[in-house]
Amino acid sequence: MQQNVKKAIRITVGVILLGLGIVGLALPVLQGWLTIFAGLYVLFPEETTIGRKIRTWVRRRRHGLHEQLEARKERRRRQSRPF
């Protein structure tokens, strides 16, 4: 059950980020392409083909962003471990 809730939250956050990214393409205040990319990153986990392609692109193009995302992933992993 907890996995279903996590998946629903991940999908909801991903769709919201994609929506904000599309709006951000027209507004000068929001970074549209970056928000769209963040939405895709959230929507597609590493196990999928698209997820692997997105992460490969991040590693090649935006090395600092990849390091930040991996650090957050590691923090979540440490926090979710039982005592």
N, CA, C and O atoms as a Maestro MAE file, in Angstrom:
{
 s_m_m2io_version
 :::
 2.0.0
}

f_m_ct {
 s_m_title
 :::
 protein
 m_atom[332] {
  # First column is atom index #
  i_m_mmod_type
  r_m_x_coord
  r_m_y_coord
  r_m_z_coord
  i_m_residue_number
  s_m_chain_name
  s_m_pdb_residue_name
  s_m_pdb_atom_name
  i_m_atomic_number
  :::
  1 25 0.815 -1.190 0.000 1 A "MET " " N  " 7
  2 3 0.000 0.000 0.000 1 A "MET " " CA " 6
  3 2 0.858 1.253 0.000 1 A "MET " " C  " 6
  4 15 0.546 2.226 -0.686 1 A "MET " " O  " 8
  5 25 1.938 1.231 0.768 2 A "GLN " " N  " 7
  6 3 2.817 2.391 0.839 2 A "GLN " " CA " 6
  7 2 3.459 2.660 -0.526 2 A "GLN " " C  " 6
  8 15 3.673 3.817 -0.888 2 A "GLN " " O  " 8
  9 25 3.765 1.607 -1.281 3 A "GLN " " N  " 7
  10 3 4.338 1.771 -2.617 3 A "GLN " " CA " 6
  11 2 3.348 2.476 -3.538 3 A "GLN " " C  " 6
  12 15 3.748 3.318 -4.342 3 A "GLN " " O  " 8
  13 25 2.060 2.144 -3.433 4 A "ASN " " N  " 7
  14 3 1.044 2.777 -4.270 4 A "ASN " " CA " 6
  15 2 0.930 4.269 -3.960 4 A "ASN " " C  " 6
  16 15 0.764 5.084 -4.867 4 A "ASN " " O  " 8
  17 25 1.018 4.618 -2.691 5 A "VAL " " N  " 7
  18 3 0.938 6.017 -2.289 5 A "VAL " " CA " 6
  19 2 2.149 6.776 -2.828 5 A "VAL " " C  " 6
  20 15 2.007 7.882 -3.350 5 A "VAL " " O  " 8
  21 25 3.339 6.186 -2.704 6 A "LYS " " N  " 7
  22 3 4.548 6.825 -3.217 6 A "LYS " " CA " 6
  23 2 4.469 7.027 -4.728 6 A "LYS " " C  " 6
  24 15 4.864 8.072 -5.245 6 A "LYS " " O  " 8
  25 25 3.960 6.024 -5.424 7 A "LYS " " N  " 7
  26 3 3.836 6.123 -6.871 7 A "LYS " " CA " 6
  27 2 2.842 7.217 -7.257 7 A "LYS " " C  " 6
  28 15 3.089 7.977 -8.193 7 A "LYS " " O  " 8
  29 25 1.729 7.300 -6.546 8 A "ALA " " N  " 7
  30 3 0.730 8.325 -6.824 8 A "ALA " " CA " 6
  31 2 1.299 9.725 -6.581 8 A "ALA " " C  " 6
  32 15 1.048 10.648 -7.356 8 A "ALA " " O  " 8
  33 25 2.059 9.871 -5.511 9 A "ILE " " N  " 7
  34 3 2.676 11.162 -5.217 9 A "ILE " " CA " 6
  35 2 3.699 11.516 -6.288 9 A "ILE " " C  " 6
  36 15 3.756 12.660 -6.738 9 A "ILE " " O  " 8
  37 25 4.504 10.544 -6.699 10 A "ARG " " N  " 7
  38 3 5.517 10.778 -7.727 10 A "ARG " " CA " 6
  39 2 4.870 11.212 -9.039 10 A "ARG " " C  " 6
  40 15 5.347 12.141 -9.690 10 A "ARG " " O  " 8
  41 25 3.799 10.550 -9.422 11 A "ILE " " N  " 7
  42 3 3.107 10.897 -10.667 11 A "ILE " " CA " 6
  43 2 2.481 12.287 -10.558 11 A "ILE " " C  " 6
  44 15 2.564 13.079 -11.496 11 A "ILE " " O  " 8
  45 25 1.861 12.582 -9.428 12 A "THR " " N  " 7
  46 3 1.238 13.890 -9.231 12 A "THR " " CA " 6
  47 2 2.271 15.010 -9.302 12 A "THR " " C  " 6
  48 15 2.055 16.013 -9.982 12 A "THR " " O  " 8
  49 25 3.382 14.844 -8.608 13 A "VAL " " N  " 7
  50 3 4.433 15.861 -8.615 13 A "VAL " " CA " 6
  51 2 5.010 16.012 -10.026 13 A "VAL " " C  " 6
  52 15 5.262 17.131 -10.472 13 A "VAL " " O  " 8
  53 25 5.218 14.909 -10.721 14 A "GLY " " N  " 7
  54 3 5.749 14.966 -12.078 14 A "GLY " " CA " 6
  55 2 4.834 15.702 -13.032 14 A "GLY " " C  " 6
  56 15 5.298 16.502 -13.844 14 A "GLY " " O  " 8
  57 25 3.546 15.443 -12.946 15 A "VAL " " N  " 7
  58 3 2.582 16.107 -13.826 15 A "VAL " " CA " 6
  59 2 2.503 17.602 -13.499 15 A "VAL " " C  " 6
  60 15 2.412 18.432 -14.403 15 A "VAL " " O  " 8
  61 25 2.537 17.938 -12.224 16 A "ILE " " N  " 7
  62 3 2.521 19.350 -11.827 16 A "ILE " " CA " 6
  63 2 3.758 20.068 -12.366 16 A "ILE " " C  " 6
  64 15 3.654 21.179 -12.886 16 A "ILE " " O  " 8
  65 25 4.918 19.441 -12.244 17 A "LEU " " N  " 7
  66 3 6.141 20.054 -12.769 17 A "LEU " " CA " 6
  67 2 6.085 20.216 -14.282 17 A "LEU " " C  " 6
  68 15 6.534 21.232 -14.814 17 A "LEU " " O  " 8
  69 25 5.542 19.234 -14.973 18 A "LEU " " N  " 7
  70 3 5.393 19.361 -16.425 18 A "LEU " " CA " 6
  71 2 4.462 20.514 -16.778 18 A "LEU " " C  " 6
  72 15 4.745 21.292 -17.689 18 A "LEU " " O  " 8
  73 25 3.365 20.618 -16.064 19 A "GLY " " N  " 7
  74 3 2.431 21.722 -16.302 19 A "GLY " " CA " 6
  75 2 3.073 23.075 -16.054 19 A "GLY " " C  " 6
  76 15 2.914 23.996 -16.855 19 A "GLY " " O  " 8
  77 25 3.794 23.201 -14.951 20 A "LEU " " N  " 7
  78 3 4.497 24.447 -14.661 20 A "LEU " " CA " 6
  79 2 5.555 24.743 -15.718 20 A "LEU " " C  " 6
  80 15 5.783 25.900 -16.071 20 A "LEU " " O  " 8
  81 25 6.195 23.698 -16.217 21 A "GLY " " N  " 7
  82 3 7.201 23.889 -17.257 21 A "GLY " " CA " 6
  83 2 6.608 24.413 -18.547 21 A "GLY " " C  " 6
  84 15 7.197 25.272 -19.204 21 A "GLY " " O  " 8
  85 25 5.445 23.902 -18.914 22 A "ILE " " N  " 7
  86 3 4.775 24.383 -20.126 22 A "ILE " " CA " 6
  87 2 4.367 25.841 -19.947 22 A "ILE " " C  " 6
  88 15 4.522 26.643 -20.868 22 A "ILE " " O  " 8
  89 25 3.850 26.192 -18.782 23 A "VAL " " N  " 7
  90 3 3.517 27.588 -18.499 23 A "VAL " " CA " 6
  91 2 4.796 28.429 -18.488 23 A "VAL " " C  " 6
  92 15 4.805 29.567 -18.956 23 A "VAL " " O  " 8
  93 25 5.865 27.858 -17.951 24 A "GLY " " N  " 7
  94 3 7.136 28.567 -17.859 24 A "GLY " " CA " 6
  95 2 7.779 28.855 -19.198 24 A "GLY " " C  " 6
  96 15 8.621 29.747 -19.293 24 A "GLY " " O  " 8
  97 25 7.406 28.124 -20.232 25 A "LEU " " N  " 7
  98 3 7.938 28.423 -21.560 25 A "LEU " " CA " 6
  99 2 7.456 29.786 -22.052 25 A "LEU " " C  " 6
  100 15 8.154 30.456 -22.813 25 A "LEU " " O  " 8
  101 25 6.265 30.197 -21.620 26 A "ALA " " N  " 7
  102 3 5.707 31.477 -22.043 26 A "ALA " " CA " 6
  103 2 6.051 32.607 -21.065 26 A "ALA " " C  " 6
  104 15 6.103 33.771 -21.462 26 A "ALA " " O  " 8
  105 25 6.286 32.277 -19.801 27 A "LEU " " N  " 7
  106 3 6.574 33.304 -18.797 27 A "LEU " " CA " 6
  107 2 8.083 33.474 -18.624 27 A "LEU " " C  " 6
  108 15 8.812 32.485 -18.558 27 A "LEU " " O  " 8
  109 25 8.546 34.696 -18.551 28 A "PRO " " N  " 7
  110 3 9.991 34.917 -18.385 28 A "PRO " " CA " 6
  111 2 10.489 34.627 -16.964 28 A "PRO " " C  " 6
  112 15 11.694 34.501 -16.745 28 A "PRO " " O  " 8
  113 25 9.578 34.522 -16.009 29 A "VAL " " N  " 7
  114 3 9.976 34.325 -14.616 29 A "VAL " " CA " 6
  115 2 10.396 32.876 -14.356 29 A "VAL " " C  " 6
  116 15 11.341 32.628 -13.606 29 A "VAL " " O  " 8
  117 25 9.708 31.934 -14.964 30 A "LEU " " N  " 7
  118 3 9.949 30.506 -14.744 30 A "LEU " " CA " 6
  119 2 10.891 29.936 -15.805 30 A "LEU " " C  " 6
  120 15 10.805 30.307 -16.975 30 A "LEU " " O  " 8
  121 25 11.762 29.065 -15.412 31 A "GLN " " N  " 7
  122 3 12.614 28.348 -16.347 31 A "GLN " " CA " 6
  123 2 11.830 27.159 -16.881 31 A "GLN " " C  " 6
  124 15 11.790 26.107 -16.243 31 A "GLN " " O  " 8
  125 25 11.213 27.312 -18.033 32 A "GLY " " N  " 7
  126 3 10.323 26.287 -18.564 32 A "GLY " " CA " 6
  127 2 11.007 24.972 -18.859 32 A "GLY " " C  " 6
  128 15 10.535 23.919 -18.431 32 A "GLY " " O  " 8
  129 25 12.119 25.016 -19.587 33 A "TRP " " N  " 7
  130 3 12.781 23.770 -19.982 33 A "TRP " " CA " 6
  131 2 13.319 23.028 -18.767 33 A "TRP " " C  " 6
  132 15 13.300 21.797 -18.734 33 A "TRP " " O  " 8
  133 25 13.794 23.760 -17.776 34 A "LEU " " N  " 7
  134 3 14.332 23.118 -16.581 34 A "LEU " " CA " 6
  135 2 13.220 22.443 -15.775 34 A "LEU " " C  " 6
  136 15 13.409 21.352 -15.236 34 A "LEU " " O  " 8
  137 25 12.068 23.097 -15.699 35 A "THR " " N  " 7
  138 3 10.942 22.534 -14.957 35 A "THR " " CA " 6
  139 2 10.360 21.323 -15.682 35 A "THR " " C  " 6
  140 15 9.972 20.342 -15.048 35 A "THR " " O  " 8
  141 25 10.301 21.395 -17.008 36 A "ILE " " N  " 7
  142 3 9.849 20.236 -17.784 36 A "ILE " " CA " 6
  143 2 10.792 19.063 -17.568 36 A "ILE " " C  " 6
  144 15 10.358 17.927 -17.377 36 A "ILE " " O  " 8
  145 25 12.077 19.350 -17.600 37 A "PHE " " N  " 7
  146 3 13.065 18.292 -17.396 37 A "PHE " " CA " 6
  147 2 12.948 17.677 -16.004 37 A "PHE " " C  " 6
  148 15 13.067 16.462 -15.845 37 A "PHE " " O  " 8
  149 25 12.715 18.524 -14.992 38 A "ALA " " N  " 7
  150 3 12.546 18.009 -13.630 38 A "ALA " " CA " 6
  151 2 11.304 17.117 -13.549 38 A "ALA " " C  " 6
  152 15 11.320 16.091 -12.870 38 A "ALA " " O  " 8
  153 25 10.238 17.506 -14.235 39 A "GLY " " N  " 7
  154 3 9.021 16.693 -14.258 39 A "GLY " " CA " 6
  155 2 9.259 15.334 -14.889 39 A "GLY " " C  " 6
  156 15 8.776 14.319 -14.388 39 A "GLY " " O  " 8
  157 25 10.009 15.312 -15.997 40 A "LEU " " N  " 7
  158 3 10.328 14.036 -16.644 40 A "LEU " " CA " 6
  159 2 11.218 13.176 -15.751 40 A "LEU " " C  " 6
  160 15 11.071 11.955 -15.698 40 A "LEU " " O  " 8
  161 25 12.140 13.831 -15.051 41 A "TYR " " N  " 7
  162 3 13.048 13.118 -14.159 41 A "TYR " " CA " 6
  163 2 12.266 12.433 -13.032 41 A "TYR " " C  " 6
  164 15 12.591 11.317 -12.626 41 A "TYR " " O  " 8
  165 25 11.234 13.117 -12.538 42 A "VAL " " N  " 7
  166 3 10.416 12.560 -11.455 42 A "VAL " " CA " 6
  167 2 9.498 11.457 -11.981 42 A "VAL " " C  " 6
  168 15 9.308 10.434 -11.323 42 A "VAL " " O  " 8
  169 25 8.935 11.667 -13.164 43 A "LEU " " N  " 7
  170 3 7.956 10.717 -13.699 43 A "LEU " " CA " 6
  171 2 8.560 9.374 -14.092 43 A "LEU " " C  " 6
  172 15 7.933 8.332 -13.904 43 A "LEU " " O  " 8
  173 25 9.770 9.394 -14.635 44 A "PHE " " N  " 7
  174 3 10.360 8.158 -15.143 44 A "PHE " " CA " 6
  175 2 11.489 7.684 -14.242 44 A "PHE " " C  " 6
  176 15 12.557 8.295 -14.219 44 A "PHE " " O  " 8
  177 25 11.270 6.598 -13.496 45 A "PRO " " N  " 7
  178 3 12.320 6.078 -12.619 45 A "PRO " " CA " 6
  179 2 13.476 5.483 -13.424 45 A "PRO " " C  " 6
  180 15 13.381 5.307 -14.639 45 A "PRO " " O  " 8
  181 25 14.551 5.183 -12.730 46 A "GLU " " N  " 7
  182 3 15.757 4.669 -13.379 46 A "GLU " " CA " 6
  183 2 15.538 3.341 -14.088 46 A "GLU " " C  " 6
  184 15 16.272 3.016 -15.021 46 A "GLU " " O  " 8
  185 25 14.556 2.578 -13.673 47 A "GLU " " N  " 7
  186 3 14.363 1.254 -14.247 47 A "GLU " " CA " 6
  187 2 13.829 1.303 -15.675 47 A "GLU " " C  " 6
  188 15 13.950 0.321 -16.407 47 A "GLU " " O  " 8
  189 25 13.244 2.420 -16.083 48 A "THR " " N  " 7
  190 3 12.672 2.506 -17.418 48 A "THR " " CA " 6
  191 2 13.718 2.969 -18.425 48 A "THR " " C  " 6
  192 15 14.721 3.581 -18.058 48 A "THR " " O  " 8
  193 25 13.476 2.672 -19.688 49 A "THR " " N  " 7
  194 3 14.405 3.070 -20.747 49 A "THR " " CA " 6
  195 2 14.493 4.585 -20.844 49 A "THR " " C  " 6
  196 15 15.586 5.137 -20.968 49 A "THR " " O  " 8
  197 25 13.361 5.254 -20.788 50 A "ILE " " N  " 7
  198 3 13.355 6.714 -20.873 50 A "ILE " " CA " 6
  199 2 14.075 7.312 -19.665 50 A "ILE " " C  " 6
  200 15 14.804 8.294 -19.801 50 A "ILE " " O  " 8
  201 25 13.876 6.730 -18.498 51 A "GLY " " N  " 7
  202 3 14.554 7.202 -17.293 51 A "GLY " " CA " 6
  203 2 16.061 7.104 -17.410 51 A "GLY " " C  " 6
  204 15 16.779 8.019 -17.006 51 A "GLY " " O  " 8
  205 25 16.542 6.006 -17.958 52 A "ARG " " N  " 7
  206 3 17.991 5.858 -18.158 52 A "ARG " " CA " 6
  207 2 18.515 6.883 -19.152 52 A "ARG " " C  " 6
  208 15 19.594 7.441 -18.952 52 A "ARG " " O  " 8
  209 25 17.764 7.140 -20.222 53 A "LYS " " N  " 7
  210 3 18.191 8.120 -21.218 53 A "LYS " " CA " 6
  211 2 18.236 9.526 -20.626 53 A "LYS " " C  " 6
  212 15 19.162 10.292 -20.895 53 A "LYS " " O  " 8
  213 25 17.229 9.859 -19.817 54 A "ILE " " N  " 7
  214 3 17.206 11.177 -19.180 54 A "ILE " " CA " 6
  215 2 18.405 11.330 -18.253 54 A "ILE " " C  " 6
  216 15 19.084 12.356 -18.276 54 A "ILE " " O  " 8
  217 25 18.664 10.322 -17.445 55 A "ARG " " N  " 7
  218 3 19.782 10.404 -16.513 55 A "ARG " " CA " 6
  219 2 21.124 10.437 -17.225 55 A "ARG " " C  " 6
  220 15 22.049 11.093 -16.746 55 A "ARG " " O  " 8
  221 25 21.258 9.755 -18.344 56 A "THR " " N  " 7
  222 3 22.491 9.810 -19.135 56 A "THR " " CA " 6
  223 2 22.687 11.222 -19.675 56 A "THR " " C  " 6
  224 15 23.799 11.749 -19.656 56 A "THR " " O  " 8
  225 25 21.611 11.833 -20.154 57 A "TRP " " N  " 7
  226 3 21.704 13.189 -20.659 57 A "TRP " " CA " 6
  227 2 22.131 14.154 -19.552 57 A "TRP " " C  " 6
  228 15 22.950 15.044 -19.778 57 A "TRP " " O  " 8
  229 25 21.568 13.970 -18.354 58 A "VAL " " N  " 7
  230 3 21.926 14.836 -17.232 58 A "VAL " " CA " 6
  231 2 23.397 14.677 -16.904 58 A "VAL " " C  " 6
  232 15 24.089 15.668 -16.668 58 A "VAL " " O  " 8
  233 25 23.879 13.462 -16.887 59 A "ARG " " N  " 7
  234 3 25.293 13.225 -16.562 59 A "ARG " " CA " 6
  235 2 26.208 13.912 -17.566 59 A "ARG " " C  " 6
  236 15 27.235 14.478 -17.190 59 A "ARG " " O  " 8
  237 25 25.842 13.865 -18.832 60 A "ARG " " N  " 7
  238 3 26.689 14.457 -19.865 60 A "ARG " " CA " 6
  239 2 26.600 15.978 -19.904 60 A "ARG " " C  " 6
  240 15 27.619 16.654 -20.043 60 A "ARG " " O  " 8
  241 25 25.413 16.511 -19.785 61 A "ARG " " N  " 7
  242 3 25.199 17.941 -20.000 61 A "ARG " " CA " 6
  243 2 25.226 18.777 -18.728 61 A "ARG " " C  " 6
  244 15 25.787 19.873 -18.718 61 A "ARG " " O  " 8
  245 25 24.648 18.288 -17.695 62 A "ARG " " N  " 7
  246 3 24.467 19.077 -16.474 62 A "ARG " " CA " 6
  247 2 25.041 18.322 -15.284 62 A "ARG " " C  " 6
  248 15 24.303 17.815 -14.440 62 A "ARG " " O  " 8
  249 25 26.354 18.255 -15.230 63 A "HIS " " N  " 7
  250 3 27.013 17.444 -14.222 63 A "HIS " " CA " 6
  251 2 26.662 17.890 -12.797 63 A "HIS " " C  " 6
  252 15 26.440 17.046 -11.929 63 A "HIS " " O  " 8
  253 25 26.610 19.193 -12.544 64 A "GLY " " N  " 7
  254 3 26.274 19.690 -11.209 64 A "GLY " " CA " 6
  255 2 24.868 19.310 -10.789 64 A "GLY " " C  " 6
  256 15 24.632 18.974 -9.628 64 A "GLY " " O  " 8
  257 25 23.923 19.361 -11.736 65 A "LEU " " N  " 7
  258 3 22.543 18.985 -11.447 65 A "LEU " " CA " 6
  259 2 22.458 17.507 -11.086 65 A "LEU " " C  " 6
  260 15 21.732 17.125 -10.169 65 A "LEU " " O  " 8
  261 25 23.200 16.683 -11.810 66 A "HIS " " N  " 7
  262 3 23.195 15.249 -11.530 66 A "HIS " " CA " 6
  263 2 23.708 14.979 -10.114 66 A "HIS " " C  " 6
  264 15 23.138 14.160 -9.393 66 A "HIS " " O  " 8
  265 25 24.776 15.662 -9.718 67 A "GLU " " N  " 7
  266 3 25.317 15.457 -8.373 67 A "GLU " " CA " 6
  267 2 24.311 15.862 -7.300 67 A "GLU " " C  " 6
  268 15 24.184 15.180 -6.283 67 A "GLU " " O  " 8
  269 25 23.591 16.971 -7.518 68 A "GLN " " N  " 7
  270 3 22.594 17.405 -6.555 68 A "GLN " " CA " 6
  271 2 21.462 16.392 -6.442 68 A "GLN " " C  " 6
  272 15 21.017 16.075 -5.339 68 A "GLN " " O  " 8
  273 25 20.997 15.887 -7.575 69 A "LEU " " N  " 7
  274 3 19.904 14.917 -7.559 69 A "LEU " " CA " 6
  275 2 20.333 13.609 -6.892 69 A "LEU " " C  " 6
  276 15 19.556 13.004 -6.154 69 A "LEU " " O  " 8
  277 25 21.559 13.177 -7.149 70 A "GLU " " N  " 7
  278 3 22.053 11.956 -6.513 70 A "GLU " " CA " 6
  279 2 22.217 12.146 -5.006 70 A "GLU " " C  " 6
  280 15 21.953 11.217 -4.243 70 A "GLU " " O  " 8
  281 25 22.645 13.323 -4.562 71 A "ALA " " N  " 7
  282 3 22.782 13.592 -3.132 71 A "ALA " " CA " 6
  283 2 21.411 13.549 -2.453 71 A "ALA " " C  " 6
  284 15 21.280 13.013 -1.353 71 A "ALA " " O  " 8
  285 25 20.401 14.107 -3.101 72 A "ARG " " N  " 7
  286 3 19.048 14.058 -2.536 72 A "ARG " " CA " 6
  287 2 18.536 12.629 -2.469 72 A "ARG " " C  " 6
  288 15 17.888 12.232 -1.500 72 A "ARG " " O  " 8
  289 25 18.835 11.866 -3.504 73 A "LYS " " N  " 7
  290 3 18.404 10.471 -3.534 73 A "LYS " " CA " 6
  291 2 19.047 9.693 -2.387 73 A "LYS " " C  " 6
  292 15 18.387 8.883 -1.736 73 A "LYS " " O  " 8
  293 25 20.323 9.936 -2.144 74 A "GLU " " N  " 7
  294 3 21.024 9.257 -1.054 74 A "GLU " " CA " 6
  295 2 20.462 9.662 0.307 74 A "GLU " " C  " 6
  296 15 20.329 8.817 1.192 74 A "GLU " " O  " 8
  297 25 20.131 10.941 0.486 75 A "ARG " " N  " 7
  298 3 19.535 11.394 1.750 75 A "ARG " " CA " 6
  299 2 18.195 10.721 1.996 75 A "ARG " " C  " 6
  300 15 17.910 10.294 3.115 75 A "ARG " " O  " 8
  301 25 17.362 10.623 0.951 76 A "ARG " " N  " 7
  302 3 16.067 9.940 1.094 76 A "ARG " " CA " 6
  303 2 16.258 8.490 1.446 76 A "ARG " " C  " 6
  304 15 15.524 7.946 2.271 76 A "ARG " " O  " 8
  305 25 17.251 7.846 0.821 77 A "ARG " " N  " 7
  306 3 17.518 6.444 1.101 77 A "ARG " " CA " 6
  307 2 17.928 6.250 2.548 77 A "ARG " " C  " 6
  308 15 17.484 5.303 3.197 77 A "ARG " " O  " 8
  309 25 18.780 7.146 3.066 78 A "ARG " " N  " 7
  310 3 19.219 7.031 4.465 78 A "ARG " " CA " 6
  311 2 18.073 7.285 5.428 78 A "ARG " " C  " 6
  312 15 17.991 6.639 6.473 78 A "ARG " " O  " 8
  313 25 17.179 8.225 5.090 79 A "GLN " " N  " 7
  314 3 16.073 8.552 5.974 79 A "GLN " " CA " 6
  315 2 15.021 7.450 6.005 79 A "GLN " " C  " 6
  316 15 14.330 7.287 7.010 79 A "GLN " " O  " 8
  317 25 14.890 6.703 4.933 80 A "SER " " N  " 7
  318 3 13.838 5.686 4.876 80 A "SER " " CA " 6
  319 2 14.265 4.357 5.493 80 A "SER " " C  " 6
  320 15 13.448 3.445 5.620 80 A "SER " " O  " 8
  321 25 15.525 4.238 5.873 81 A "ARG " " N  " 7
  322 3 15.984 2.986 6.490 81 A "ARG " " CA " 6
  323 2 15.438 2.850 7.902 81 A "ARG " " C  " 6
  324 15 15.381 3.829 8.647 81 A "ARG " " O  " 8
  325 25 15.039 1.647 8.268 82 A "PRO " " N  " 7
  326 3 14.592 1.458 9.662 82 A "PRO " " CA " 6
  327 2 15.772 1.529 10.624 82 A "PRO " " C  " 6
  328 15 16.910 1.251 10.246 82 A "PRO " " O  " 8
  329 25 15.494 1.901 11.861 83 A "PHE " " N  " 7
  330 3 16.563 2.056 12.852 83 A "PHE " " CA " 6
  331 2 17.145 0.778 13.268 83 A "PHE " " C  " 6
  332 15 18.055 0.755 14.097 83 A "PHE " " O  " 8
  :::
 }
 m_bond[331] {
  # First column is bond index #
  i_m_from
  i_m_to
  i_m_order
  :::
  1 1 2 1
  2 2 3 1
  3 3 4 2
  4 3 5 1
  5 5 6 1
  6 6 7 1
  7 7 8 2
  8 7 9 1
  9 9 10 1
  10 10 11 1
  11 11 12 2
  12 11 13 1
  13 13 14 1
  14 14 15 1
  15 15 16 2
  16 15 17 1
  17 17 18 1
  18 18 19 1
  19 19 20 2
  20 19 21 1
  21 21 22 1
  22 22 23 1
  23 23 24 2
  24 23 25 1
  25 25 26 1
  26 26 27 1
  27 27 28 2
  28 27 29 1
  29 29 30 1
  30 30 31 1
  31 31 32 2
  32 31 33 1
  33 33 34 1
  34 34 35 1
  35 35 36 2
  36 35 37 1
  37 37 38 1
  38 38 39 1
  39 39 40 2
  40 39 41 1
  41 41 42 1
  42 42 43 1
  43 43 44 2
  44 43 45 1
  45 45 46 1
  46 46 47 1
  47 47 48 2
  48 47 49 1
  49 49 50 1
  50 50 51 1
  51 51 52 2
  52 51 53 1
  53 53 54 1
  54 54 55 1
  55 55 56 2
  56 55 57 1
  57 57 58 1
  58 58 59 1
  59 59 60 2
  60 59 61 1
  61 61 62 1
  62 62 63 1
  63 63 64 2
  64 63 65 1
  65 65 66 1
  66 66 67 1
  67 67 68 2
  68 67 69 1
  69 69 70 1
  70 70 71 1
  71 71 72 2
  72 71 73 1
  73 73 74 1
  74 74 75 1
  75 75 76 2
  76 75 77 1
  77 77 78 1
  78 78 79 1
  79 79 80 2
  80 79 81 1
  81 81 82 1
  82 82 83 1
  83 83 84 2
  84 83 85 1
  85 85 86 1
  86 86 87 1
  87 87 88 2
  88 87 89 1
  89 89 90 1
  90 90 91 1
  91 91 92 2
  92 91 93 1
  93 93 94 1
  94 94 95 1
  95 95 96 2
  96 95 97 1
  97 97 98 1
  98 98 99 1
  99 99 100 2
  100 99 101 1
  101 101 102 1
  102 102 103 1
  103 103 104 2
  104 103 105 1
  105 105 106 1
  106 106 107 1
  107 107 108 2
  108 107 109 1
  109 109 110 1
  110 110 111 1
  111 111 112 2
  112 111 113 1
  113 113 114 1
  114 114 115 1
  115 115 116 2
  116 115 117 1
  117 117 118 1
  118 118 119 1
  119 119 120 2
  120 119 121 1
  121 121 122 1
  122 122 123 1
  123 123 124 2
  124 123 125 1
  125 125 126 1
  126 126 127 1
  127 127 128 2
  128 127 129 1
  129 129 130 1
  130 130 131 1
  131 131 132 2
  132 131 133 1
  133 133 134 1
  134 134 135 1
  135 135 136 2
  136 135 137 1
  137 137 138 1
  138 138 139 1
  139 139 140 2
  140 139 141 1
  141 141 142 1
  142 142 143 1
  143 143 144 2
  144 143 145 1
  145 145 146 1
  146 146 147 1
  147 147 148 2
  148 147 149 1
  149 149 150 1
  150 150 151 1
  151 151 152 2
  152 151 153 1
  153 153 154 1
  154 154 155 1
  155 155 156 2
  156 155 157 1
  157 157 158 1
  158 158 159 1
  159 159 160 2
  160 159 161 1
  161 161 162 1
  162 162 163 1
  163 163 164 2
  164 163 165 1
  165 165 166 1
  166 166 167 1
  167 167 168 2
  168 167 169 1
  169 169 170 1
  170 170 171 1
  171 171 172 2
  172 171 173 1
  173 173 174 1
  174 174 175 1
  175 175 176 2
  176 175 177 1
  177 177 178 1
  178 178 179 1
  179 179 180 2
  180 179 181 1
  181 181 182 1
  182 182 183 1
  183 183 184 2
  184 183 185 1
  185 185 186 1
  186 186 187 1
  187 187 188 2
  188 187 189 1
  189 189 190 1
  190 190 191 1
  191 191 192 2
  192 191 193 1
  193 193 194 1
  194 194 195 1
  195 195 196 2
  196 195 197 1
  197 197 198 1
  198 198 199 1
  199 199 200 2
  200 199 201 1
  201 201 202 1
  202 202 203 1
  203 203 204 2
  204 203 205 1
  205 205 206 1
  206 206 207 1
  207 207 208 2
  208 207 209 1
  209 209 210 1
  210 210 211 1
  211 211 212 2
  212 211 213 1
  213 213 214 1
  214 214 215 1
  215 215 216 2
  216 215 217 1
  217 217 218 1
  218 218 219 1
  219 219 220 2
  220 219 221 1
  221 221 222 1
  222 222 223 1
  223 223 224 2
  224 223 225 1
  225 225 226 1
  226 226 227 1
  227 227 228 2
  228 227 229 1
  229 229 230 1
  230 230 231 1
  231 231 232 2
  232 231 233 1
  233 233 234 1
  234 234 235 1
  235 235 236 2
  236 235 237 1
  237 237 238 1
  238 238 239 1
  239 239 240 2
  240 239 241 1
  241 241 242 1
  242 242 243 1
  243 243 244 2
  244 243 245 1
  245 245 246 1
  246 246 247 1
  247 247 248 2
  248 247 249 1
  249 249 250 1
  250 250 251 1
  251 251 252 2
  252 251 253 1
  253 253 254 1
  254 254 255 1
  255 255 256 2
  256 255 257 1
  257 257 258 1
  258 258 259 1
  259 259 260 2
  260 259 261 1
  261 261 262 1
  262 262 263 1
  263 263 264 2
  264 263 265 1
  265 265 266 1
  266 266 267 1
  267 267 268 2
  268 267 269 1
  269 269 270 1
  270 270 271 1
  271 271 272 2
  272 271 273 1
  273 273 274 1
  274 274 275 1
  275 275 276 2
  276 275 277 1
  277 277 278 1
  278 278 279 1
  279 279 280 2
  280 279 281 1
  281 281 282 1
  282 282 283 1
  283 283 284 2
  284 283 285 1
  285 285 286 1
  286 286 287 1
  287 287 288 2
  288 287 289 1
  289 289 290 1
  290 290 291 1
  291 291 292 2
  292 291 293 1
  293 293 294 1
  294 294 295 1
  295 295 296 2
  296 295 297 1
  297 297 298 1
  298 298 299 1
  299 299 300 2
  300 299 301 1
  301 301 302 1
  302 302 303 1
  303 303 304 2
  304 303 305 1
  305 305 306 1
  306 306 307 1
  307 307 308 2
  308 307 309 1
  309 309 310 1
  310 310 311 1
  311 311 312 2
  312 311 313 1
  313 313 314 1
  314 314 315 1
  315 315 316 2
  316 315 317 1
  317 317 318 1
  318 318 319 1
  319 319 320 2
  320 319 321 1
  321 321 322 1
  322 322 323 1
  323 323 324 2
  324 323 325 1
  325 325 326 1
  326 326 327 1
  327 327 328 2
  328 327 329 1
  329 329 330 1
  330 330 331 1
  331 331 332 2
  :::
 }
}
